[in-house]
């Protein structure tokens, strides 16, 4: 299909993208196997027709102008749409091949995501799965812009642009080391949590914005000695026994399964559950294989959560109760 990509992707857009990426006409010429004069001629003709320069020609190379940035974005969209169309054509031929782009969260990378990637590779060996690790906000934005085909993220809401394929509730709880005093409890309240050093996530993560909106007093009263966008750092401190964290079973899944952390549910009427969902674009047609993979991802998340909760329930049964 590589020859079809070259045939169907407009030359002028490919040349602009190559020069933008490599910084010079000469380097772009070597990349696309065509003379530098031909690339220069196409760019000059584009600039003449548009009435604006596409590049700033500097001693150290060529840099895109605002007009050039717009054409580069057009080239990227064209290439993405072309790849999806070619995947659709392969589906019509009965071939399970193509490229799928998935946006996921950092907290998924050592949880359910590796197992899912391996499952897709086994079930659909012709699929190239490209995974981008982003925030929930970025995942939604990329899905709407057509930069990814599906996303798994927290607190997704259906809209005209987003179709939620699968969703699961994530009750809020306190994650602690197994040796921590709170681990012996069957449930905790926000006041219980506030009595201990809190490892708090930064605002780039959905859980922090939720806590600020509904339980900001907790963040203020606890005066958390740590604020970070790294879930791994939060969990490392919690494992040491020095801190507690407010998050979901999904975020602490690997450690719950390994028996190093405990999830203690929050028993508080004001504690609203989060959700984790798998979404695709509602306004852009997807190849059949993409919908299959999206549904497979939703089922995989459900299965992973069930395993985590089974281990967590068994652990809770064995906890010695505080007198």
Secondary structure, DSSP 4 states (H G I P E B T S, - for coil): -HHHHHHHS-HHHHHHHHHHHHSSHHHHHHHHTS-HHHHHHHHHHHHHHHTS-SEEEETTEEEE-HHHHHHHHHHHHHHHHHHHHHHHHHHHTT--EEEEEEEE-GGGTTTTHHHHHHHHHHH-TEEEEEEEE--HHHHHHHHHHTS-SEEEEES----SSEEEEEEEEE--EEEEETTSGGGG-S-B-HHHHHTS-BEEE-TTSHHHHHHHHHHHHHHHHHT-SEEES-HHHHHHHHHHTS-BEEE-TTTTHHHHHHTSEEEEEB--TT---EEEEEEEESSS---HHHHHHHHHHHHHHHHHHHHHHHHHHHHHHHSPPP-
